[in-house]
Amino acid sequence: QIVPPGFPNPNIPCEYRLVVEPDQLVELTIESFESNTCCDYLYIFEGPLATPASLLSILKGADLPDEERTITTKSSNIMLVKWVPKGAINVRGFKVSGSFLELLKV
């Protein structure tokens, strides 16, 4: 499991890189998520760099639909998870877990 520093008072920015074997994809499961909609964000990127082209998801608020609770890389074996709080007052932040998916060989 991955939680931000200071959890459950997550007001410290942080980054995590999830790396699996080269023939695998990274799958991230959001176990819990709560942020201030105005200003606390969880960015999820495909690959090791935080670029607009590699952005998979931006999460904020508290009510995530089921389809946003699991995020998988499309082709990379690396996922970057970046927590950017701008206060994180009276919220718990996030708790996620990572796993891998085997690429099917055709």
HELIX and SHEET records of a PDB file:
HELIX    1   1 PRO A   52  SER A   54  5                                   3    
HELIX    2   2 ASP A   66  GLU A   68  5                                   3    
SHEET    1   A 4 CYS A  14  VAL A  19  0                                        
SHEET    2   A 4 ILE A  78  VAL A  84 -1                                        
SHEET    3   A 4 TYR A  41  GLU A  46 -1                                        
SHEET    4   A 4 LEU A  55  LEU A  59 -1                                        
SHEET    1   B 3 THR A  70  THR A  72  0                                        
SHEET    2   B 3 GLN A  24  GLU A  34 -1                                        
SHEET    3   B 3 GLY A  93  GLU A 102 -1                                        
END                                                                             
